[in-house]
Amino acid sequence: MNNNISVKKHDPYEALRFPEFRNFNIARLCITIASQMQAVIVGWQIYEITKDPLSLGLIGLAEAIPSICTLIFAGHITDTNDRKKIVMTSVILMTICSILLLIVSTDGIEVLYSNKVLAIYSIIFLSGIGRGFSSPSFFAFVAQLVPKESLPNAITWNTSTWQTGAVTGPALGGLMYGFIGAVQTYSIIVLFWIIAIILISTIKKKPIPEFVALLSLKEKLTSGLKFILEKKIILGAISLDLFAVLFGGAVALLPIFAGEILFVGPEGLGMLRAAPSVGAVTMALLMTRRPITGNAGRNLLIGVFGFGICIVIFGLSKSFYLSLVILCFSGAFDSMSVVIRSTVIQLLTPDNMKGKVSAVNSMFIGSSNEIGAFESGVAAKLMGTVPSVIFGGLMTLIIVTCVTIFSPRLRNLKL
């Protein structure tokens, strides 16, 4: 009797063996690097012109408003139309925005030069529409590029690609802006977008998903909200993450810290922007070896509390290298809370509610970075840069303490 049993060996490169996914993943890397480079340059340009912290907060608001408004509609359109076309359209729109930023930065057109700040805000608003469509369409398109059994590996590579771009992009953007200037750096950003468009164009058109009668958009949103409000543990996890990002939006004020507090210029700004992502990637690698979801509630609270402590110390720091280290730790603690929140939502939400709950979660958490940037800008305008950052960190600590005391179910949650 033959007792040999064929066991499929785990292949860490499984998804990358599919050429279409490989091309799309490289395109995602180019898109992430371009977006992150652009965020650094826009922040530095706006503050260099205005010297007003509120103007930095308005960048986030200019992108968040169109992104939030289009998100639910984009999800519905993605589920009922050709996903490749939606992906390509959103990428082309964001490419056009980068080209417009390049034109504005040349100072060659008098009308644009005299209204440079308004022109930049308008372009960022337009890019927010593209981002609103790209988020759900990218997520859904990946599932059409690999077989179902390879999807977990594809998602892992997708996440790793984003994190790599989030580390590389800000550092590249800051260094290039410091050494070669805005126009040349925007030219390289546009080149990254064009490479992404070429790679996506090599992917064959995919079938439109079968249409299933759905609730109205209003009912979909309401039912998702209702479910979250009824599930106190999910509500607590989302609320913690939401408030941590809202009050801990020190990243929006990094151009001020780089220019006026740490005196490191745009090159240092790029390193400061990249530091949280370095911490997040490191923590993500550690969590693959030692999962932290066993004592999920406790570790979630530790993650958000640690993030708040880091924000307070960063606000007090006058040392560039200490600030880099603290921002790395803030990214690591933030990564803990993000992983646990995502796991809580996945495990406690039934299959027939995952889409609706995910849409609501994306609306609140996905755009909270931009809303948090606006809050940080307003607070810095009213209180001053350093006091506003310390205030945000302290508010995060107060919220975590209240949740720890008044929500024993979340505190004792085990998955």
C-alpha positions as CSV (number, residue, x, y, z in Angstrom):
1,M,0.0,0.0,0.0
2,N,1.4,3.4,-1.0
3,N,1.1,5.8,1.9
4,N,2.7,8.6,0.1
5,I,0.4,11.6,0.2
6,S,1.0,14.5,-2.1
7,V,1.2,17.7,-0.1
8,K,1.3,21.0,-2.0
9,K,4.4,22.9,-1.0
10,H,3.8,26.5,0.0
11,D,5.0,28.8,-2.8
12,P,5.7,32.4,-1.5
13,Y,5.9,33.6,-5.2
14,E,2.7,31.8,-6.3
15,A,0.8,35.0,-7.4
16,L,3.8,36.5,-9.1
17,R,3.9,33.5,-11.5
18,F,0.8,35.0,-13.2
19,P,2.1,37.6,-15.7
20,E,-1.0,39.8,-15.5
21,F,-0.8,40.1,-11.7
22,R,3.0,40.6,-11.9
23,N,2.5,43.5,-14.3
24,F,-0.3,45.0,-12.1
25,N,1.8,44.7,-9.0
26,I,4.7,46.5,-10.6
27,A,2.2,49.2,-11.8
28,R,0.9,49.5,-8.2
29,L,4.5,50.0,-7.0
30,C,5.0,52.8,-9.5
31,I,1.6,54.4,-8.5
32,T,2.4,54.3,-4.8
33,I,5.9,55.8,-5.3
34,A,4.5,58.5,-7.5
35,S,1.7,59.4,-5.1
36,Q,4.0,59.4,-2.1
37,M,6.6,61.5,-3.9
38,Q,3.9,64.0,-4.9
39,A,2.5,64.3,-1.4
40,V,5.9,65.3,-0.1
41,I,6.5,67.9,-2.8
42,V,3.0,69.4,-2.6
43,G,3.2,69.8,1.2
44,W,6.6,71.5,0.9
45,Q,5.5,73.8,-1.9
46,I,2.3,74.9,-0.2
47,Y,4.1,75.7,3.1
48,E,7.0,77.4,1.3
49,I,4.5,79.8,-0.3
50,T,2.1,80.4,2.6
51,K,4.0,79.7,5.8
52,D,0.6,78.9,7.3
53,P,0.0,75.5,9.0
54,L,-3.7,75.7,8.1
55,S,-2.8,75.6,4.4
56,L,-1.2,72.1,5.0
57,G,-4.4,70.9,6.6
58,L,-6.4,72.1,3.6
59,I,-4.4,69.8,1.3
60,G,-5.9,66.8,3.2
61,L,-9.4,68.4,3.1
62,A,-9.2,69.1,-0.6
63,E,-8.4,65.4,-1.3
64,A,-10.8,63.9,1.3
65,I,-14.0,65.6,0.2
66,P,-14.1,64.3,-3.4
67,S,-12.7,60.9,-2.3
68,I,-15.4,60.4,0.3
69,C,-18.2,61.6,-2.0
70,T,-17.2,59.2,-4.8
71,L,-16.3,56.2,-2.7
72,I,-19.7,54.4,-2.4
73,F,-20.7,55.2,-6.0
74,A,-17.3,54.0,-7.1
75,G,-17.8,50.7,-5.3
76,H,-21.2,50.2,-7.0
77,I,-19.8,51.1,-10.4
78,T,-16.8,48.8,-9.9
79,D,-19.2,45.9,-9.3
80,T,-21.3,46.5,-12.4
81,N,-18.8,47.5,-15.0
82,D,-15.5,46.7,-16.7
83,R,-13.0,46.9,-13.8
84,K,-9.9,47.4,-16.1
85,K,-11.5,50.4,-17.7
86,I,-12.2,51.9,-14.3
87,V,-8.7,51.2,-13.1
88,M,-7.2,52.7,-16.3
89,T,-9.5,55.8,-16.1
90,S,-8.6,56.6,-12.5
91,V,-4.8,56.2,-13.2
92,I,-5.0,58.4,-16.3
93,L,-6.9,61.0,-14.3
94,M,-4.2,61.0,-11.6
95,T,-1.5,61.2,-14.3
96,I,-3.2,64.3,-15.7
97,C,-3.1,65.8,-12.2
98,S,0.6,65.2,-11.9
99,I,1.2,66.8,-15.3
100,L,-0.9,69.8,-14.2
101,L,1.3,70.1,-11.0
102,L,4.3,70.0,-13.3
103,I,2.9,72.9,-15.4
104,V,2.1,74.9,-12.3
105,S,5.6,74.4,-11.0
106,T,7.3,75.7,-14.2
107,D,6.0,79.3,-13.3
108,G,5.7,79.8,-17.1
109,I,2.0,80.6,-17.1
110,E,1.3,84.0,-15.4
111,V,-2.3,83.2,-14.4
112,L,-1.3,79.9,-12.7
113,Y,1.8,81.5,-11.1
114,S,-0.2,84.3,-9.5
115,N,-2.8,81.8,-8.2
116,K,-0.4,79.0,-7.5
117,V,-1.8,77.8,-4.2
118,L,-5.4,77.8,-5.5
119,A,-4.2,75.9,-8.6
120,I,-2.5,73.3,-6.5
121,Y,-5.6,72.8,-4.3
122,S,-7.8,72.5,-7.4
123,I,-5.5,69.8,-8.8
124,I,-5.5,67.9,-5.5
125,F,-9.3,68.1,-5.4
126,L,-9.4,66.5,-8.9
127,S,-6.9,63.8,-7.9
128,G,-9.2,63.0,-4.9
129,I,-11.9,61.9,-7.4
130,G,-9.4,59.6,-9.1
131,R,-8.4,58.2,-5.7
132,G,-12.0,57.6,-4.8
133,F,-12.4,55.4,-7.9
134,S,-9.0,53.7,-7.7
135,S,-9.4,52.3,-4.1
136,P,-12.3,49.9,-4.7
137,S,-11.5,49.2,-8.4
138,F,-7.8,48.2,-7.6
139,F,-9.0,46.0,-4.7
140,A,-11.7,44.2,-6.9
141,F,-9.5,44.0,-10.0
142,V,-6.8,41.9,-8.2
143,A,-9.3,39.1,-7.7
144,Q,-9.7,38.8,-11.5
145,L,-6.0,38.4,-12.1
146,V,-5.3,35.2,-10.2
147,P,-7.2,32.0,-9.3
148,K,-9.1,32.0,-6.1
149,E,-6.7,29.7,-4.3
150,S,-3.8,32.2,-5.1
151,L,-5.7,35.2,-3.9
152,P,-4.3,35.3,-0.3
153,N,-0.8,35.3,-1.7
154,A,-1.7,38.0,-4.1
155,I,-3.2,40.2,-1.3
156,T,0.0,39.6,0.7
157,W,2.2,40.8,-2.3
158,N,-0.2,43.7,-2.9
159,T,0.2,44.9,0.7
160,S,4.0,44.5,0.6
161,T,4.1,46.4,-2.6
162,W,2.2,49.3,-1.1
163,Q,4.4,49.4,2.0
164,T,7.6,49.3,-0.1
165,G,6.3,52.3,-2.1
166,A,5.3,54.1,1.1
167,V,8.9,53.8,2.3
168,T,10.6,54.6,-1.0
169,G,8.3,57.4,-2.3
170,P,8.7,60.0,0.4
171,A,12.4,59.6,0.7
172,L,12.8,59.8,-3.1
173,G,10.5,62.8,-3.3
174,G,12.3,64.8,-0.6
175,L,15.8,64.0,-1.9
176,M,15.0,64.8,-5.5
177,Y,13.1,68.0,-4.7
178,G,16.1,69.1,-2.6
179,F,18.7,68.3,-5.2
180,I,17.1,68.8,-8.6
181,G,14.0,70.9,-7.9
182,A,10.2,70.6,-8.4
183,V,9.9,70.6,-12.2
184,Q,12.4,67.7,-12.6
185,T,10.9,65.7,-9.7
186,Y,7.4,66.1,-11.1
187,S,8.7,64.9,-14.5
188,I,10.0,61.7,-12.8
189,I,6.6,61.3,-11.1
190,V,4.8,61.6,-14.4
191,L,7.2,59.0,-15.8
192,F,6.2,56.6,-13.0
193,W,2.5,57.1,-13.9
194,I,3.2,56.4,-17.6
195,I,5.0,53.2,-16.8
196,A,2.0,52.2,-14.7
197,I,-0.4,52.9,-17.6
198,I,1.7,50.9,-20.0
199,L,1.8,47.9,-17.6
200,I,-2.0,48.0,-16.9
201,S,-2.7,48.2,-20.7
202,T,-1.0,44.8,-21.2
203,I,-3.7,43.2,-19.1
204,K,-6.6,41.6,-21.0
205,K,-10.1,42.9,-20.5
206,K,-11.9,40.8,-17.8
207,P,-15.6,39.8,-17.8
208,I,-18.0,42.1,-16.0
209,P,-19.2,40.5,-12.7
210,E,-22.7,38.9,-12.9
211,F,-25.3,41.5,-11.9
212,V,-27.2,40.7,-8.8
213,A,-30.2,42.8,-7.6
214,L,-28.9,45.0,-4.8
215,L,-30.3,47.4,-2.2
216,S,-30.2,51.0,-3.1
217,L,-27.0,52.9,-2.3
218,K,-28.7,54.6,0.6
219,E,-29.9,51.3,2.0
220,K,-26.5,49.7,1.6
221,L,-24.8,52.5,3.5
222,T,-27.5,52.5,6.2
223,S,-27.4,48.7,6.8
224,G,-23.6,48.8,7.1
225,L,-23.8,51.6,9.6
226,K,-26.6,49.9,11.6
227,F,-24.6,46.6,11.8
228,I,-21.4,48.5,13.1
229,L,-23.5,50.4,15.7
230,E,-25.0,47.1,16.9
231,K,-21.6,45.3,17.2
232,K,-20.0,47.3,20.0
233,I,-16.6,45.5,19.6
234,I,-16.4,46.4,15.9
235,L,-17.6,50.0,16.7
236,G,-14.9,50.2,19.5
237,A,-12.1,49.0,17.3
238,I,-13.0,51.3,14.4
239,S,-13.5,54.3,16.8
240,L,-10.1,53.8,18.4
241,D,-8.3,53.7,15.1
242,L,-10.4,56.7,13.8
243,F,-9.6,58.9,16.7
244,A,-6.0,57.9,16.8
245,V,-5.6,59.0,13.2
246,L,-7.7,62.2,13.6
247,F,-5.8,63.4,16.6
248,G,-2.4,61.9,15.7
249,G,-2.1,63.6,12.3
250,A,1.4,65.0,12.9
251,V,2.4,63.8,9.4
252,A,0.5,66.8,7.9
253,L,2.7,69.2,9.8
254,L,6.0,67.6,8.9
255,P,7.0,70.3,6.4
256,I,6.9,72.8,9.4
257,F,9.0,70.5,11.6
258,A,11.5,69.9,8.7
259,G,11.8,73.5,7.8
260,E,11.5,75.5,11.1
261,I,12.0,73.1,14.0
262,L,14.5,70.4,12.9
263,F,16.0,72.5,10.1
264,V,16.6,69.6,7.7
265,G,15.0,70.9,4.5
266,P,13.1,68.8,1.9
267,E,15.6,66.0,2.0
268,G,14.9,65.5,5.7
269,L,11.2,65.9,5.1
270,G,11.3,62.9,2.8
271,M,13.1,60.8,5.5
272,L,10.6,61.9,8.1
273,R,7.7,61.0,5.8
274,A,9.2,57.5,5.2
275,A,10.0,56.7,8.8
276,P,6.5,55.6,9.9
277,S,6.3,53.2,6.9
278,V,9.7,51.7,7.9
279,G,8.3,51.0,11.4
280,A,5.0,49.6,9.9
281,V,6.9,47.2,7.5
282,T,9.1,46.0,10.3
283,M,6.2,45.4,12.6
284,A,4.3,43.6,9.8
285,L,7.2,41.2,9.3
286,L,7.4,40.5,13.1
287,M,3.6,39.9,13.2
288,T,3.9,37.2,10.5
289,R,6.2,35.2,12.8
290,R,4.5,36.1,16.1
291,P,0.8,36.9,15.6
292,I,-0.7,39.4,18.1
293,T,-4.4,38.6,17.6
294,G,-4.6,36.1,20.5
295,N,-5.0,38.9,23.1
296,A,-6.5,41.2,20.4
297,G,-8.2,43.7,22.7
298,R,-5.2,44.2,25.0
299,N,-2.8,44.5,22.0
300,L,-5.1,46.9,20.2
301,L,-5.2,49.2,23.2
302,I,-1.4,48.9,23.6
303,G,-0.9,49.8,19.9
304,V,-3.0,52.9,20.1
305,F,-1.6,54.0,23.5
306,G,2.0,53.5,22.2
307,F,1.1,55.6,19.1
308,G,-0.2,58.4,21.3
309,I,3.0,58.3,23.4
310,C,5.1,58.5,20.2
311,I,3.2,61.6,19.0
312,V,3.7,63.4,22.3
313,I,7.5,62.7,22.3
314,F,7.7,63.7,18.6
315,G,6.1,67.0,19.4
316,L,8.7,67.6,22.2
317,S,11.7,66.5,20.1
318,K,14.2,69.0,18.8
319,S,16.5,66.3,17.5
320,F,16.2,65.1,13.9
321,Y,17.4,61.6,14.6
322,L,15.2,61.2,17.7
323,S,12.3,62.3,15.6
324,L,13.1,59.7,13.0
325,V,13.2,56.9,15.6
326,I,10.0,58.0,17.3
327,L,8.2,58.2,13.9
328,C,9.4,54.6,13.2
329,F,7.9,53.4,16.5
330,S,4.7,55.3,15.7
331,G,4.4,53.4,12.5
332,A,5.0,50.1,14.2
333,F,2.3,50.8,16.9
334,D,-0.1,52.0,14.2
335,S,0.5,48.8,12.2
336,M,-0.5,46.8,15.3
337,S,-3.9,48.5,15.6
338,V,-4.6,48.4,11.8
339,V,-4.0,44.6,11.7
340,I,-6.1,43.9,14.7
341,R,-9.0,46.1,13.6
342,S,-9.0,44.5,10.1
343,T,-9.0,41.0,11.7
344,V,-11.8,41.9,14.1
345,I,-13.9,43.2,11.2
346,Q,-13.2,40.1,9.1
347,L,-14.0,37.6,11.8
348,L,-17.0,39.2,13.4
349,T,-18.8,40.3,10.2
350,P,-20.9,37.7,8.3
351,D,-20.2,37.1,4.6
352,N,-23.4,38.8,3.5
353,M,-22.4,42.0,5.3
354,K,-18.7,42.2,4.6
355,G,-19.1,44.5,1.5
356,K,-21.4,46.9,3.3
357,V,-19.3,47.0,6.5
358,S,-16.1,47.4,4.4
359,A,-17.6,50.3,2.5
360,V,-18.4,52.1,5.8
361,N,-15.1,51.3,7.3
362,S,-13.3,52.6,4.2
363,M,-15.2,55.8,4.3
364,F,-14.3,56.6,7.9
365,I,-10.8,55.1,8.2
366,G,-9.7,55.4,4.6
367,S,-10.3,59.2,4.6
368,S,-9.5,59.9,8.2
369,N,-5.8,60.6,7.3
370,E,-6.9,63.6,5.2
371,I,-9.5,64.7,7.8
372,G,-6.9,64.3,10.5
373,A,-4.5,66.4,8.4
374,F,-7.1,69.2,8.3
375,E,-7.7,68.9,12.1
376,S,-3.9,69.2,12.6
377,G,-3.7,72.3,10.4
378,V,-6.6,74.0,12.2
379,A,-5.1,73.1,15.7
380,A,-1.6,74.3,14.6
381,K,-3.1,77.6,13.4
382,L,-5.0,78.1,16.7
383,M,-2.4,76.7,19.2
384,G,0.9,76.7,17.5
385,T,2.6,73.7,15.8
386,V,4.3,72.0,18.7
387,P,1.4,72.5,21.2
388,S,-1.1,71.1,18.6
389,V,0.9,67.9,18.1
390,I,1.3,67.4,21.8
391,F,-2.5,68.1,22.3
392,G,-3.3,65.5,19.6
393,G,-1.1,62.8,21.3
394,L,-2.7,63.6,24.7
395,M,-6.2,63.3,23.2
396,T,-5.3,59.9,21.8
397,L,-4.1,58.8,25.2
398,I,-7.2,60.1,26.9
399,I,-9.5,58.2,24.4
400,V,-7.5,54.9,24.9
401,T,-7.8,55.3,28.7
402,C,-11.6,55.9,28.5
403,V,-12.1,52.8,26.2
404,T,-9.9,50.7,28.5
405,I,-12.0,51.6,31.6
406,F,-15.5,51.7,30.1
407,S,-15.3,48.9,27.5
408,P,-14.2,45.7,29.3
409,R,-15.5,43.5,26.3
410,L,-13.1,45.1,23.9
411,R,-10.3,45.1,26.5
412,N,-10.7,41.4,27.1
413,L,-11.3,40.4,23.5
414,K,-9.5,37.3,22.3
415,L,-9.6,36.0,18.7
